[in-house]
């Protein structure tokens, strides 16, 4: 089994993990209801008022 020869320093470890971060999903303003919702997703008002 592979074992590292030396201990990985905190700075090396944190540099490697620097790209692993949370991102905020994009929101857009719905002009008909005036509410923000996720892009390419229905807002709650559109689901309630949708014709069946």
C-alpha distance matrix in Angstrom:
0.0 3.8 6.4 10.0 12.3 15.2 16.3 17.6 21.3 23.4 25.3 22.4 21.0 24.6 25.3 22.5 23.7 27.3 27.6 26.6 30.1 32.7 35.5 39.0 40.2 43.3 46.6 50.0 53.5 55.3 58.9 60.6 59.3 58.4 55.0 51.6 49.0 45.7 46.3 46.6 46.9 50.1 51.5 52.8 56.4 56.0 54.5 57.3 60.1 58.8 61.3 60.5
3.8 0.0 3.8 6.7 9.3 12.1 13.4 14.4 18.2 20.5 22.1 19.0 18.0 21.7 22.1 19.4 21.1 24.5 25.0 24.3 27.9 30.8 33.5 37.2 38.5 41.6 44.9 48.3 51.9 53.9 57.4 59.2 58.0 56.9 53.6 50.1 47.7 44.4 44.8 45.4 45.9 49.2 50.6 52.0 55.6 55.1 53.9 56.8 59.4 58.2 60.9 60.3
6.4 3.8 0.0 3.8 6.4 8.8 10.0 11.5 15.3 17.7 19.7 16.9 16.0 19.8 20.6 18.4 20.0 23.4 24.4 23.8 27.2 30.3 33.2 36.9 38.5 41.6 45.0 48.4 51.9 54.1 57.6 59.5 58.1 56.9 53.5 50.0 47.8 44.7 45.3 46.2 46.6 49.8 50.9 52.3 55.9 55.7 54.5 57.4 60.0 59.0 61.9 61.4
10.0 6.7 3.8 0.0 3.8 5.5 7.0 8.3 12.0 14.8 16.4 13.7 13.4 17.2 17.8 15.9 17.9 21.1 22.5 22.3 25.7 29.0 31.8 35.5 37.5 40.4 43.8 47.3 50.7 53.1 56.5 58.6 57.3 55.8 52.5 49.0 47.0 43.9 44.5 45.6 46.2 49.5 50.5 52.0 55.5 55.4 54.4 57.3 59.9 59.0 62.0 61.7
12.3 9.3 6.4 3.8 0.0 3.8 7.0 9.3 12.4 15.8 17.3 14.8 15.3 19.0 19.5 18.2 20.5 23.3 25.0 25.2 28.5 31.9 34.8 38.5 40.6 43.4 46.8 50.2 53.7 56.2 59.5 61.8 60.4 58.8 55.6 52.0 50.2 47.1 47.7 49.0 49.5 52.9 53.8 55.4 58.8 58.8 57.9 60.8 63.3 62.5 65.5 65.4
15.2 12.1 8.8 5.5 3.8 0.0 3.8 6.3 8.9 12.5 14.0 12.1 12.8 16.3 17.0 16.3 18.6 21.2 23.3 23.6 26.6 30.1 33.0 36.7 39.0 41.9 45.2 48.6 52.0 54.7 57.9 60.3 58.8 57.0 53.8 50.3 48.7 45.8 46.5 48.0 48.5 51.8 52.5 54.1 57.5 57.6 56.9 59.7 62.2 61.6 64.8 64.8
16.3 13.4 10.0 7.0 7.0 3.8 0.0 3.8 6.2 9.3 11.6 10.2 10.2 13.6 15.0 14.5 16.2 18.8 21.3 21.2 24.0 27.4 30.5 34.0 36.5 39.5 42.7 46.2 49.5 52.2 55.4 57.7 56.1 54.3 51.1 47.5 46.1 43.3 44.2 45.9 46.2 49.4 49.9 51.4 54.8 55.1 54.4 57.0 59.6 59.2 62.4 62.5
17.6 14.4 11.5 8.3 9.3 6.3 3.8 0.0 3.8 6.6 8.4 6.5 6.5 10.0 11.2 10.8 12.6 15.1 17.6 17.8 20.6 24.1 27.0 30.6 33.2 36.0 39.2 42.7 46.0 48.7 52.0 54.3 52.8 50.9 47.8 44.2 42.8 40.0 40.8 42.6 43.0 46.3 46.8 48.4 51.7 52.0 51.4 54.1 56.6 56.2 59.4 59.6
21.3 18.2 15.3 12.0 12.4 8.9 6.2 3.8 0.0 3.8 5.5 5.3 6.2 8.6 10.0 10.9 12.5 14.2 17.3 17.8 20.1 23.6 26.5 29.9 32.8 35.5 38.6 42.0 45.2 48.1 51.2 53.7 52.1 50.0 47.0 43.4 42.3 39.7 40.7 42.7 43.2 46.4 46.6 48.2 51.4 51.9 51.6 54.1 56.6 56.3 59.7 60.1
23.4 20.5 17.7 14.8 15.8 12.5 9.3 6.6 3.8 0.0 3.8 5.5 5.1 6.0 8.5 9.9 10.5 11.9 15.3 15.5 17.3 20.7 23.7 26.9 30.0 32.7 35.6 39.1 42.2 45.1 48.2 50.7 49.0 46.8 43.7 40.3 39.3 36.9 38.0 40.3 40.6 43.6 43.6 45.2 48.4 49.0 48.7 51.2 53.6 53.6 57.0 57.5
25.3 22.1 19.7 16.4 17.3 14.0 11.6 8.4 5.5 3.8 0.0 3.8 5.4 5.1 6.0 8.6 9.8 10.2 13.7 14.8 16.5 20.1 22.7 25.9 29.0 31.4 34.5 37.8 40.9 44.0 46.9 49.6 48.1 45.7 42.9 39.3 38.5 36.0 36.9 39.3 39.9 43.0 43.1 44.9 48.0 48.4 48.4 51.0 53.2 53.1 56.6 57.3
22.4 19.0 16.9 13.7 14.8 12.1 10.2 6.5 5.3 5.5 3.8 0.0 3.8 5.5 5.2 6.3 8.7 9.9 12.7 13.9 16.4 20.2 22.6 26.2 28.9 31.4 34.6 37.9 41.2 44.2 47.2 49.8 48.5 46.3 43.4 39.8 38.7 35.9 36.5 38.6 39.4 42.7 43.1 45.0 48.1 48.3 48.2 51.0 53.2 52.8 56.2 56.7
21.0 18.0 16.0 13.4 15.3 12.8 10.2 6.5 6.2 5.1 5.4 3.8 0.0 3.8 5.5 5.3 6.3 8.7 11.4 11.6 14.2 17.8 20.6 24.2 26.8 29.6 32.8 36.3 39.5 42.3 45.5 47.9 46.4 44.5 41.4 37.8 36.5 33.7 34.6 36.6 37.1 40.3 40.7 42.4 45.6 45.9 45.6 48.3 50.7 50.3 53.6 54.1
24.6 21.7 19.8 17.2 19.0 16.3 13.6 10.0 8.6 6.0 5.1 5.5 3.8 0.0 3.8 5.4 5.0 5.9 9.3 9.8 11.6 15.2 18.0 21.4 24.3 26.9 30.0 33.4 36.6 39.5 42.6 45.1 43.6 41.4 38.4 34.9 33.8 31.3 32.3 34.5 35.0 38.1 38.3 40.1 43.2 43.6 43.5 46.1 48.4 48.2 51.7 52.3
25.3 22.1 20.6 17.8 19.5 17.0 15.0 11.2 10.0 8.5 6.0 5.2 5.5 3.8 0.0 3.8 5.4 5.1 8.0 9.9 12.0 15.8 17.9 21.4 24.2 26.4 29.7 32.9 36.2 39.2 42.2 44.9 43.6 41.4 38.6 35.0 33.9 31.2 31.7 33.9 34.8 38.2 38.5 40.6 43.6 43.7 43.9 46.6 48.7 48.4 51.8 52.5
22.5 19.4 18.4 15.9 18.2 16.3 14.5 10.8 10.9 9.9 8.6 6.3 5.3 5.4 3.8 0.0 3.8 5.5 7.0 8.3 11.4 15.1 17.4 21.1 23.4 25.9 29.3 32.6 36.1 38.8 41.9 44.5 43.3 41.4 38.4 34.8 33.3 30.3 30.8 32.6 33.5 36.9 37.6 39.7 42.8 42.7 42.6 45.5 47.6 47.0 50.3 50.8
23.7 21.1 20.0 17.9 20.5 18.6 16.2 12.6 12.5 10.5 9.8 8.7 6.3 5.0 5.4 3.8 0.0 3.8 5.5 5.3 8.2 11.8 14.5 18.2 20.6 23.4 26.7 30.1 33.4 36.2 39.4 41.8 40.4 38.5 35.5 31.8 30.4 27.5 28.3 30.3 30.9 34.1 34.6 36.5 39.7 39.8 39.6 42.4 44.6 44.2 47.5 48.0
27.3 24.5 23.4 21.1 23.3 21.2 18.8 15.1 14.2 11.9 10.2 9.9 8.7 5.9 5.1 5.5 3.8 0.0 3.8 5.5 7.0 10.8 12.8 16.4 19.1 21.5 24.7 28.0 31.3 34.3 37.3 39.9 38.6 36.5 33.6 30.0 28.8 26.2 26.8 29.1 29.9 33.1 33.5 35.6 38.5 38.7 38.8 41.6 43.6 43.4 46.8 47.6
27.6 25.0 24.4 22.5 25.0 23.3 21.3 17.6 17.3 15.3 13.7 12.7 11.4 9.3 8.0 7.0 5.5 3.8 0.0 3.8 5.8 9.3 10.7 14.4 16.7 18.9 22.4 25.6 29.1 31.9 35.0 37.5 36.5 34.5 31.7 28.0 26.6 23.6 23.9 26.0 27.0 30.4 31.1 33.4 36.3 36.2 36.3 39.2 41.2 40.6 44.0 44.7
26.6 24.3 23.8 22.3 25.2 23.6 21.2 17.8 17.8 15.5 14.8 13.9 11.6 9.8 9.9 8.3 5.3 5.5 3.8 0.0 3.8 7.1 9.6 13.3 15.5 18.4 21.6 25.1 28.5 31.1 34.4 36.7 35.4 33.6 30.5 26.9 25.2 22.3 23.1 25.0 25.5 28.8 29.4 31.4 34.5 34.5 34.3 37.2 39.4 38.9 42.2 42.8
30.1 27.9 27.2 25.7 28.5 26.6 24.0 20.6 20.1 17.3 16.5 16.4 14.2 11.6 12.0 11.4 8.2 7.0 5.8 3.8 0.0 3.8 6.5 10.1 12.7 15.7 18.7 22.3 25.5 28.2 31.5 33.8 32.3 30.4 27.3 23.7 22.3 19.7 20.8 23.1 23.4 26.5 26.7 28.6 31.7 32.0 32.0 34.7 36.8 36.6 40.1 40.9
32.7 30.8 30.3 29.0 31.9 30.1 27.4 24.1 23.6 20.7 20.1 20.2 17.8 15.2 15.8 15.1 11.8 10.8 9.3 7.1 3.8 0.0 3.8 6.8 9.5 12.7 15.5 19.1 22.3 24.9 28.2 30.4 28.7 27.0 23.7 20.2 18.8 16.3 17.7 20.1 20.1 23.1 23.1 24.9 28.0 28.4 28.4 31.0 33.2 33.1 36.6 37.5
35.5 33.5 33.2 31.8 34.8 33.0 30.5 27.0 26.5 23.7 22.7 22.6 20.6 18.0 17.9 17.4 14.5 12.8 10.7 9.6 6.5 3.8 0.0 3.8 6.4 9.2 12.2 15.7 19.0 21.7 25.0 27.3 25.9 24.1 21.1 17.4 16.0 13.4 14.5 17.1 17.5 20.6 20.7 23.0 25.8 25.9 26.3 29.0 30.9 30.8 34.3 35.4
39.0 37.2 36.9 35.5 38.5 36.7 34.0 30.6 29.9 26.9 25.9 26.2 24.2 21.4 21.4 21.1 18.2 16.4 14.4 13.3 10.1 6.8 3.8 0.0 3.8 6.4 8.8 12.5 15.5 18.2 21.5 23.8 22.3 20.4 17.3 13.7 12.6 10.4 11.9 15.0 15.1 17.8 17.5 19.8 22.4 22.8 23.4 26.0 27.8 27.9 31.5 32.8
40.2 38.5 38.5 37.5 40.6 39.0 36.5 33.2 32.8 30.0 29.0 28.9 26.8 24.3 24.2 23.4 20.6 19.1 16.7 15.5 12.7 9.5 6.4 3.8 0.0 3.8 6.5 10.1 13.4 15.7 19.1 21.2 20.0 18.5 15.5 11.8 9.9 7.1 8.4 11.2 11.5 14.4 14.6 17.2 19.8 19.7 20.3 23.2 24.8 24.6 28.1 29.4
43.3 41.6 41.6 40.4 43.4 41.9 39.5 36.0 35.5 32.7 31.4 31.4 29.6 26.9 26.4 25.9 23.4 21.5 18.9 18.4 15.7 12.7 9.2 6.4 3.8 0.0 3.8 6.8 10.4 13.0 16.1 18.6 17.8 16.1 13.7 9.9 8.6 6.0 6.2 9.7 10.7 13.5 13.7 16.8 18.8 18.5 19.7 22.6 23.7 23.5 27.0 28.7
46.6 44.9 45.0 43.8 46.8 45.2 42.7 39.2 38.6 35.6 34.5 34.6 32.8 30.0 29.7 29.3 26.7 24.7 22.4 21.6 18.7 15.5 12.2 8.8 6.5 3.8 0.0 3.8 6.9 9.6 12.8 15.2 14.2 12.4 9.9 6.2 5.4 4.5 5.6 9.3 9.6 11.5 10.9 14.1 15.7 15.6 17.3 19.8 20.7 21.0 24.6 26.6
50.0 48.3 48.4 47.3 50.2 48.6 46.2 42.7 42.0 39.1 37.8 37.9 36.3 33.4 32.9 32.6 30.1 28.0 25.6 25.1 22.3 19.1 15.7 12.5 10.1 6.8 3.8 0.0 3.8 6.5 9.3 12.1 11.7 9.9 8.4 5.5 5.7 6.2 5.8 9.1 9.8 11.0 10.4 13.8 14.5 14.2 16.5 19.0 19.2 19.4 22.9 25.3
53.5 51.9 51.9 50.7 53.7 52.0 49.5 46.0 45.2 42.2 40.9 41.2 39.5 36.6 36.2 36.1 33.4 31.3 29.1 28.5 25.5 22.3 19.0 15.5 13.4 10.4 6.9 3.8 0.0 3.8 6.1 9.0 8.6 6.3 5.7 4.5 6.5 8.7 8.9 11.5 11.6 11.5 10.0 13.1 12.9 12.9 15.9 17.7 17.5 18.3 21.7 24.5
55.3 53.9 54.1 53.1 56.2 54.7 52.2 48.7 48.1 45.1 44.0 44.2 42.3 39.5 39.2 38.8 36.2 34.3 31.9 31.1 28.2 24.9 21.7 18.2 15.7 13.0 9.6 6.5 3.8 0.0 3.8 5.7 5.7 5.2 5.4 6.0 7.1 9.7 9.7 11.0 10.7 9.6 8.1 11.1 10.2 9.7 13.0 14.7 14.0 14.8 18.1 21.0
58.9 57.4 57.6 56.5 59.5 57.9 55.4 52.0 51.2 48.2 46.9 47.2 45.5 42.6 42.2 41.9 39.4 37.3 35.0 34.4 31.5 28.2 25.0 21.5 19.1 16.1 12.8 9.3 6.1 3.8 0.0 3.8 5.7 5.2 7.6 9.2 10.8 13.4 13.0 14.1 14.2 12.7 11.4 13.9 12.0 11.6 15.2 16.4 14.9 15.9 18.7 22.1
60.6 59.2 59.5 58.6 61.8 60.3 57.7 54.3 53.7 50.7 49.6 49.8 47.9 45.1 44.9 44.5 41.8 39.9 37.5 36.7 33.8 30.4 27.3 23.8 21.2 18.6 15.2 12.1 9.0 5.7 3.8 0.0 3.8 5.9 8.3 10.8 12.0 14.9 14.7 15.2 14.5 12.2 10.7 12.4 9.7 9.2 13.0 13.6 11.6 13.0 15.6 19.1
59.3 58.0 58.1 57.3 60.4 58.8 56.1 52.8 52.1 49.0 48.1 48.5 46.4 43.6 43.6 43.3 40.4 38.6 36.5 35.4 32.3 28.7 25.9 22.3 20.0 17.8 14.2 11.7 8.6 5.7 5.7 3.8 0.0 3.8 5.5 8.7 10.3 13.7 14.6 15.5 14.0 11.4 8.9 9.9 7.3 8.3 11.8 12.0 10.9 13.0 16.1 19.3
58.4 56.9 56.9 55.8 58.8 57.0 54.3 50.9 50.0 46.8 45.7 46.3 44.5 41.4 41.4 41.4 38.5 36.5 34.5 33.6 30.4 27.0 24.1 20.4 18.5 16.1 12.4 9.9 6.3 5.2 5.2 5.9 3.8 0.0 3.8 6.9 9.7 13.1 14.1 15.9 14.8 13.1 10.3 11.9 10.2 11.4 14.8 15.2 14.6 16.5 19.7 22.9
55.0 53.6 53.5 52.5 55.6 53.8 51.1 47.8 47.0 43.7 42.9 43.4 41.4 38.4 38.6 38.4 35.5 33.6 31.7 30.5 27.3 23.7 21.1 17.3 15.5 13.7 9.9 8.4 5.7 5.4 7.6 8.3 5.5 3.8 0.0 3.8 6.5 10.2 12.0 14.0 12.4 10.9 7.8 9.4 8.9 10.5 13.2 14.0 14.3 16.1 19.7 22.4
51.6 50.1 50.0 49.0 52.0 50.3 47.5 44.2 43.4 40.3 39.3 39.8 37.8 34.9 35.0 34.8 31.8 30.0 28.0 26.9 23.7 20.2 17.4 13.7 11.8 9.9 6.2 5.5 4.5 6.0 9.2 10.8 8.7 6.9 3.8 0.0 3.8 7.1 9.1 11.8 10.6 10.2 7.8 10.3 11.0 12.0 14.2 15.8 16.5 17.7 21.4 23.8
49.0 47.7 47.8 47.0 50.2 48.7 46.1 42.8 42.3 39.3 38.5 38.7 36.5 33.8 33.9 33.3 30.4 28.8 26.6 25.2 22.3 18.8 16.0 12.6 9.9 8.6 5.4 5.7 6.5 7.1 10.8 12.0 10.3 9.7 6.5 3.8 0.0 3.8 6.4 8.6 7.0 7.2 5.6 8.7 10.4 10.6 12.2 14.5 15.6 16.1 19.8 21.8
45.7 44.4 44.7 43.9 47.1 45.8 43.3 40.0 39.7 36.9 36.0 35.9 33.7 31.3 31.2 30.3 27.5 26.2 23.6 22.3 19.7 16.3 13.4 10.4 7.1 6.0 4.5 6.2 8.7 9.7 13.4 14.9 13.7 13.1 10.2 7.1 3.8 0.0 3.8 6.4 5.5 7.7 7.8 11.0 13.2 12.8 13.7 16.7 17.9 17.7 21.3 22.9
46.3 44.8 45.3 44.5 47.7 46.5 44.2 40.8 40.7 38.0 36.9 36.5 34.6 32.3 31.7 30.8 28.3 26.8 23.9 23.1 20.8 17.7 14.5 11.9 8.4 6.2 5.6 5.8 8.9 9.7 13.0 14.7 14.6 14.1 12.0 9.1 6.4 3.8 0.0 3.8 5.5 8.3 9.6 13.2 14.9 13.5 14.9 18.1 18.7 18.0 21.3 23.0
46.6 45.4 46.2 45.6 49.0 48.0 45.9 42.6 42.7 40.3 39.3 38.6 36.6 34.5 33.9 32.6 30.3 29.1 26.0 25.0 23.1 20.1 17.1 15.0 11.2 9.7 9.3 9.1 11.5 11.0 14.1 15.2 15.5 15.9 14.0 11.8 8.6 6.4 3.8 0.0 3.8 6.9 9.6 13.0 14.6 12.5 13.3 16.9 17.4 16.0 19.0 20.4
46.9 45.9 46.6 46.2 49.5 48.5 46.2 43.0 43.2 40.6 39.9 39.4 37.1 35.0 34.8 33.5 30.9 29.9 27.0 25.5 23.4 20.1 17.5 15.1 11.5 10.7 9.6 9.8 11.6 10.7 14.2 14.5 14.0 14.8 12.4 10.6 7.0 5.5 5.5 3.8 0.0 3.8 6.6 9.6 11.7 10.0 10.2 13.8 14.9 13.8 17.0 18.2
50.1 49.2 49.8 49.5 52.9 51.8 49.4 46.3 46.4 43.6 43.0 42.7 40.3 38.1 38.2 36.9 34.1 33.1 30.4 28.8 26.5 23.1 20.6 17.8 14.4 13.5 11.5 11.0 11.5 9.6 12.7 12.2 11.4 13.1 10.9 10.2 7.2 7.7 8.3 6.9 3.8 0.0 3.8 6.5 8.2 6.2 6.6 10.1 11.1 10.3 13.8 15.2
51.5 50.6 50.9 50.5 53.8 52.5 49.9 46.8 46.6 43.6 43.1 43.1 40.7 38.3 38.5 37.6 34.6 33.5 31.1 29.4 26.7 23.1 20.7 17.5 14.6 13.7 10.9 10.4 10.0 8.1 11.4 10.7 8.9 10.3 7.8 7.8 5.6 7.8 9.6 9.6 6.6 3.8 0.0 3.8 5.5 5.4 6.6 9.0 10.3 10.8 14.6 16.4
52.8 52.0 52.3 52.0 55.4 54.1 51.4 48.4 48.2 45.2 44.9 45.0 42.4 40.1 40.6 39.7 36.5 35.6 33.4 31.4 28.6 24.9 23.0 19.8 17.2 16.8 14.1 13.8 13.1 11.1 13.9 12.4 9.9 11.9 9.4 10.3 8.7 11.0 13.2 13.0 9.6 6.5 3.8 0.0 3.8 5.5 5.2 6.3 8.7 10.0 13.7 15.2
56.4 55.6 55.9 55.5 58.8 57.5 54.8 51.7 51.4 48.4 48.0 48.1 45.6 43.2 43.6 42.8 39.7 38.5 36.3 34.5 31.7 28.0 25.8 22.4 19.8 18.8 15.7 14.5 12.9 10.2 12.0 9.7 7.3 10.2 8.9 11.0 10.4 13.2 14.9 14.6 11.7 8.2 5.5 3.8 0.0 3.8 5.4 5.1 6.1 8.3 11.9 14.2
56.0 55.1 55.7 55.4 58.8 57.6 55.1 52.0 51.9 49.0 48.4 48.3 45.9 43.6 43.7 42.7 39.8 38.7 36.2 34.5 32.0 28.4 25.9 22.8 19.7 18.5 15.6 14.2 12.9 9.7 11.6 9.2 8.3 11.4 10.5 12.0 10.6 12.8 13.5 12.5 10.0 6.2 5.4 5.5 3.8 0.0 3.8 5.5 5.2 5.8 9.5 11.9
54.5 53.9 54.5 54.4 57.9 56.9 54.4 51.4 51.6 48.7 48.4 48.2 45.6 43.5 43.9 42.6 39.6 38.8 36.3 34.3 32.0 28.4 26.3 23.4 20.3 19.7 17.3 16.5 15.9 13.0 15.2 13.0 11.8 14.8 13.2 14.2 12.2 13.7 14.9 13.3 10.2 6.6 6.6 5.2 5.4 3.8 0.0 3.8 5.6 5.3 8.9 10.2
57.3 56.8 57.4 57.3 60.8 59.7 57.0 54.1 54.1 51.2 51.0 51.0 48.3 46.1 46.6 45.5 42.4 41.6 39.2 37.2 34.7 31.0 29.0 26.0 23.2 22.6 19.8 19.0 17.7 14.7 16.4 13.6 12.0 15.2 14.0 15.8 14.5 16.7 18.1 16.9 13.8 10.1 9.0 6.3 5.1 5.5 3.8 0.0 3.8 5.7 8.6 10.0
60.1 59.4 60.0 59.9 63.3 62.2 59.6 56.6 56.6 53.6 53.2 53.2 50.7 48.4 48.7 47.6 44.6 43.6 41.2 39.4 36.8 33.2 30.9 27.8 24.8 23.7 20.7 19.2 17.5 14.0 14.9 11.6 10.9 14.6 14.3 16.5 15.6 17.9 18.7 17.4 14.9 11.1 10.3 8.7 6.1 5.2 5.6 3.8 0.0 3.8 6.4 9.1
58.8 58.2 59.0 59.0 62.5 61.6 59.2 56.2 56.3 53.6 53.1 52.8 50.3 48.2 48.4 47.0 44.2 43.4 40.6 38.9 36.6 33.1 30.8 27.9 24.6 23.5 21.0 19.4 18.3 14.8 15.9 13.0 13.0 16.5 16.1 17.7 16.1 17.7 18.0 16.0 13.8 10.3 10.8 10.0 8.3 5.8 5.3 5.7 3.8 0.0 3.8 6.4
61.3 60.9 61.9 62.0 65.5 64.8 62.4 59.4 59.7 57.0 56.6 56.2 53.6 51.7 51.8 50.3 47.5 46.8 44.0 42.2 40.1 36.6 34.3 31.5 28.1 27.0 24.6 22.9 21.7 18.1 18.7 15.6 16.1 19.7 19.7 21.4 19.8 21.3 21.3 19.0 17.0 13.8 14.6 13.7 11.9 9.5 8.9 8.6 6.4 3.8 0.0 3.8
60.5 60.3 61.4 61.7 65.4 64.8 62.5 59.6 60.1 57.5 57.3 56.7 54.1 52.3 52.5 50.8 48.0 47.6 44.7 42.8 40.9 37.5 35.4 32.8 29.4 28.7 26.6 25.3 24.5 21.0 22.1 19.1 19.3 22.9 22.4 23.8 21.8 22.9 23.0 20.4 18.2 15.2 16.4 15.2 14.2 11.9 10.2 10.0 9.1 6.4 3.8 0.0
